[in-house]
C-alpha cells in the first residue's frame, strides 16, 4: 500500500488547490502591472523555490545524466509551460478569474485526447463521460 504522501491523489488535490490560489493571487497581482512582467516575476519565484527544494532534498542531478530524449521533451514542456503562463496571465488581466480558470481547465479534455492519441492511454467510458462533463462545464462557465 502506498503511503499517504506517496499517493498521486493527494498531490493532484494539492495541485488543484494551489492552481486555484494561483488564479486568485495572479488576478490581484496583474491589476497594476503588465501580464508578461507578472509572468516573469512568477517564474523567478518558481525557480527560486524549486532551487531551494532541490538543495534541501539533495535531488540535483548533473545535466550530463539527462538523455537527449528527456532533454528534448523537457525543453518542449518548458516552452509549452511558458506559453501557457503568458496566455493565462494575459487572460487574467483581461477577464474574470472565475471564468479564465475553468476555460484553462479545458486542458483536462486535451490531455485526455492527447494521452489517448499519442501515449496510448485508455480511459473507461465513465472516464470519457467525466472528461466531456469537464469540457461542457468549462464552456458553460465561459459563456455565462
C-alpha atoms as a printed R data frame, in Angstrom:
    type eleno elety resid chain resno       x      y       z
1   ATOM     1    CA   UNK     A     1   0.000  0.000   0.000
2   ATOM     2    CA   UNK     A     2   1.238  3.443  -0.872
3   ATOM     3    CA   UNK     A     3   1.832  5.882   1.945
4   ATOM     4    CA   UNK     A     4  -0.367  8.946   2.224
5   ATOM     5    CA   UNK     A     5   2.398 11.214   0.912
6   ATOM     6    CA   UNK     A     6   3.166  8.784  -1.905
7   ATOM     7    CA   UNK     A     7  -0.324  8.802  -3.405
8   ATOM     8    CA   UNK     A     8  -0.935 10.593  -6.671
9   ATOM     9    CA   UNK     A     9  -4.398 11.595  -5.437
10  ATOM    10    CA   UNK     A    10  -3.000 13.706  -2.591
11  ATOM    11    CA   UNK     A    11  -0.580 15.520  -4.880
12  ATOM    12    CA   UNK     A    12  -3.260 16.043  -7.550
13  ATOM    13    CA   UNK     A    13  -5.622 17.585  -4.979
14  ATOM    14    CA   UNK     A    14  -2.824 19.813  -3.691
15  ATOM    15    CA   UNK     A    15  -2.058 20.827  -7.290
16  ATOM    16    CA   UNK     A    16  -5.706 21.821  -7.742
17  ATOM    17    CA   UNK     A    17  -5.700 23.818  -4.504
18  ATOM    18    CA   UNK     A    18  -2.510 25.646  -5.448
19  ATOM    19    CA   UNK     A    19  -3.755 26.207  -9.024
20  ATOM    20    CA   UNK     A    20  -6.874 27.845  -7.626
21  ATOM    21    CA   UNK     A    21  -4.759 30.077  -5.402
22  ATOM    22    CA   UNK     A    22  -2.564 30.868  -8.417
23  ATOM    23    CA   UNK     A    23  -5.578 32.243 -10.276
24  ATOM    24    CA   UNK     A    24  -6.719 34.394  -7.360
25  ATOM    25    CA   UNK     A    25  -3.262 35.693  -6.449
26  ATOM    26    CA   UNK     A    26  -2.350 36.304 -10.100
27  ATOM    27    CA   UNK     A    27  -5.574 38.185 -10.805
28  ATOM    28    CA   UNK     A    28  -4.770 40.609  -7.982
29  ATOM    29    CA   UNK     A    29  -1.077 40.671  -8.949
30  ATOM    30    CA   UNK     A    30  -1.638 41.694 -12.573
31  ATOM    31    CA   UNK     A    31  -4.020 44.514 -11.700
32  ATOM    32    CA   UNK     A    32  -1.270 47.169 -11.645
33  ATOM    33    CA   UNK     A    33   1.455 45.735 -13.922
34  ATOM    34    CA   UNK     A    34   1.789 44.145 -17.337
35  ATOM    35    CA   UNK     A    35   0.874 40.481 -17.613
36  ATOM    36    CA   UNK     A    36   4.203 39.491 -19.213
37  ATOM    37    CA   UNK     A    37   6.215 41.147 -16.442
38  ATOM    38    CA   UNK     A    38   3.973 39.467 -13.870
39  ATOM    39    CA   UNK     A    39   4.665 36.123 -15.544
40  ATOM    40    CA   UNK     A    40   8.401 36.851 -15.423
41  ATOM    41    CA   UNK     A    41   8.278 37.617 -11.693
42  ATOM    42    CA   UNK     A    42   6.225 34.482 -11.048
43  ATOM    43    CA   UNK     A    43   8.779 32.429 -12.968
44  ATOM    44    CA   UNK     A    44  11.639 33.814 -10.863
45  ATOM    45    CA   UNK     A    45   9.779 32.803  -7.709
46  ATOM    46    CA   UNK     A    46   9.134 29.310  -9.070
47  ATOM    47    CA   UNK     A    47  12.818 28.918  -9.977
48  ATOM    48    CA   UNK     A    48  13.974 30.091  -6.552
49  ATOM    49    CA   UNK     A    49  11.590 27.803  -4.675
50  ATOM    50    CA   UNK     A    50  12.457 24.780  -6.814
51  ATOM    51    CA   UNK     A    51  16.154 25.548  -6.393
52  ATOM    52    CA   UNK     A    52  15.695 25.547  -2.608
53  ATOM    53    CA   UNK     A    53  13.751 22.268  -2.762
54  ATOM    54    CA   UNK     A    54  16.498 20.630  -4.846
55  ATOM    55    CA   UNK     A    55  19.168 21.901  -2.474
56  ATOM    56    CA   UNK     A    56  17.284 20.924   0.708
57  ATOM    57    CA   UNK     A    57  16.445 17.430  -0.527
58  ATOM    58    CA   UNK     A    58  19.739 16.797  -2.336
59  ATOM    59    CA   UNK     A    59  17.909 15.954  -5.565
60  ATOM    60    CA   UNK     A    60  20.063 17.879  -8.027
61  ATOM    61    CA   UNK     A    61  21.178 15.762 -10.970
62  ATOM    62    CA   UNK     A    62  24.069 16.516 -13.302
63  ATOM    63    CA   UNK     A    63  22.853 17.842 -16.652
64  ATOM    64    CA   UNK     A    64  25.055 15.292 -18.398
65  ATOM    65    CA   UNK     A    65  22.981 12.478 -16.908
66  ATOM    66    CA   UNK     A    66  19.873 13.540 -18.850
67  ATOM    67    CA   UNK     A    67  19.242 11.596 -22.050
68  ATOM    68    CA   UNK     A    68  18.818 13.584 -25.268
69  ATOM    69    CA   UNK     A    69  15.195 12.416 -25.496
70  ATOM    70    CA   UNK     A    70  14.424 13.575 -21.954
71  ATOM    71    CA   UNK     A    71  16.210 16.872 -22.573
72  ATOM    72    CA   UNK     A    72  14.252 17.494 -25.786
73  ATOM    73    CA   UNK     A    73  10.886 16.784 -24.210
74  ATOM    74    CA   UNK     A    74  11.679 18.773 -21.062
75  ATOM    75    CA   UNK     A    75  12.650 21.750 -23.234
76  ATOM    76    CA   UNK     A    76   9.418 21.349 -25.212
77  ATOM    77    CA   UNK     A    77   7.482 21.093 -21.939
78  ATOM    78    CA   UNK     A    78   9.185 24.238 -20.668
79  ATOM    79    CA   UNK     A    79   8.288 26.110 -23.834
80  ATOM    80    CA   UNK     A    80   4.681 24.925 -23.562
81  ATOM    81    CA   UNK     A    81   4.590 25.924 -19.881
82  ATOM    82    CA   UNK     A    82   5.934 29.373 -20.676
83  ATOM    83    CA   UNK     A    83   3.418 29.869 -23.467
84  ATOM    84    CA   UNK     A    84   0.626 28.657 -21.191
85  ATOM    85    CA   UNK     A    85   1.634 31.031 -18.401
86  ATOM    86    CA   UNK     A    86   1.902 34.022 -20.739
87  ATOM    87    CA   UNK     A    87  -1.542 33.294 -22.188
88  ATOM    88    CA   UNK     A    88  -3.033 32.588 -18.745
89  ATOM    89    CA   UNK     A    89  -1.773 35.833 -17.236
90  ATOM    90    CA   UNK     A    90  -2.994 37.833 -20.234
91  ATOM    91    CA   UNK     A    91  -6.403 36.189 -19.923
92  ATOM    92    CA   UNK     A    92  -6.470 37.029 -16.186
93  ATOM    93    CA   UNK     A    93  -5.524 40.630 -16.947
94  ATOM    94    CA   UNK     A    94  -8.485 40.897 -19.332
95  ATOM    95    CA   UNK     A    95 -11.101 38.628 -17.781
96  ATOM    96    CA   UNK     A    96 -12.536 37.369 -14.531
97  ATOM    97    CA   UNK     A    97 -10.585 34.691 -12.679
98  ATOM    98    CA   UNK     A    98 -13.813 32.732 -12.194
99  ATOM    99    CA   UNK     A    99 -14.137 32.455 -15.976
100 ATOM   100    CA   UNK     A   100 -10.489 32.238 -17.034
101 ATOM   101    CA   UNK     A   101  -9.551 29.354 -14.726
102 ATOM   102    CA   UNK     A   102 -12.320 26.971 -15.868
103 ATOM   103    CA   UNK     A   103 -11.552 27.628 -19.537
104 ATOM   104    CA   UNK     A   104  -7.885 26.961 -18.765
105 ATOM   105    CA   UNK     A   105  -9.032 23.604 -17.414
106 ATOM   106    CA   UNK     A   106 -10.062 22.606 -20.921
107 ATOM   107    CA   UNK     A   107  -6.512 21.310 -20.748
108 ATOM   108    CA   UNK     A   108  -8.056 18.323 -18.922
109 ATOM   109    CA   UNK     A   109 -10.002 17.482 -22.068
110 ATOM   110    CA   UNK     A   110  -6.982 17.999 -24.303
111 ATOM   111    CA   UNK     A   111  -4.717 15.902 -22.070
112 ATOM   112    CA   UNK     A   112  -7.211 13.029 -22.211
113 ATOM   113    CA   UNK     A   113  -7.374 13.233 -26.008
114 ATOM   114    CA   UNK     A   114  -3.614 13.690 -26.479
115 ATOM   115    CA   UNK     A   115  -2.891 10.941 -23.944
116 ATOM   116    CA   UNK     A   116  -5.100  8.525 -25.896
117 ATOM   117    CA   UNK     A   117  -3.781  9.524 -29.323
118 ATOM   118    CA   UNK     A   118  -0.059  9.969 -28.600
119 ATOM   119    CA   UNK     A   119   0.610  7.889 -25.481
120 ATOM   120    CA   UNK     A   120  -1.836  5.039 -25.993
121 ATOM   121    CA   UNK     A   121  -3.585  5.743 -22.697
122 ATOM   122    CA   UNK     A   122  -7.070  4.410 -22.148
123 ATOM   123    CA   UNK     A   123  -9.986  5.864 -20.232
124 ATOM   124    CA   UNK     A   124 -13.115  3.930 -19.381
125 ATOM   125    CA   UNK     A   125 -16.425  5.093 -20.822
126 ATOM   126    CA   UNK     A   126 -17.120  6.633 -17.420
127 ATOM   127    CA   UNK     A   127 -13.787  8.454 -17.613
128 ATOM   128    CA   UNK     A   128 -14.607  9.863 -21.061
129 ATOM   129    CA   UNK     A   129 -18.003 10.926 -19.757
130 ATOM   130    CA   UNK     A   130 -16.270 12.791 -16.936
131 ATOM   131    CA   UNK     A   131 -13.893 14.443 -19.396
132 ATOM   132    CA   UNK     A   132 -16.850 15.553 -21.504
133 ATOM   133    CA   UNK     A   133 -18.529 16.998 -18.396
134 ATOM   134    CA   UNK     A   134 -15.375 18.988 -17.617
135 ATOM   135    CA   UNK     A   135 -15.409 20.342 -21.166
136 ATOM   136    CA   UNK     A   136 -19.100 21.180 -21.064
137 ATOM   137    CA   UNK     A   137 -18.749 22.834 -17.666
138 ATOM   138    CA   UNK     A   138 -15.844 24.991 -18.835
139 ATOM   139    CA   UNK     A   139 -17.811 26.103 -21.868
140 ATOM   140    CA   UNK     A   140 -20.901 26.879 -19.804
141 ATOM   141    CA   UNK     A   141 -18.874 28.995 -17.388
142 ATOM   142    CA   UNK     A   142 -17.115 30.809 -20.220
143 ATOM   143    CA   UNK     A   143 -20.341 31.862 -21.937
144 ATOM   144    CA   UNK     A   144 -22.205 32.844 -18.770
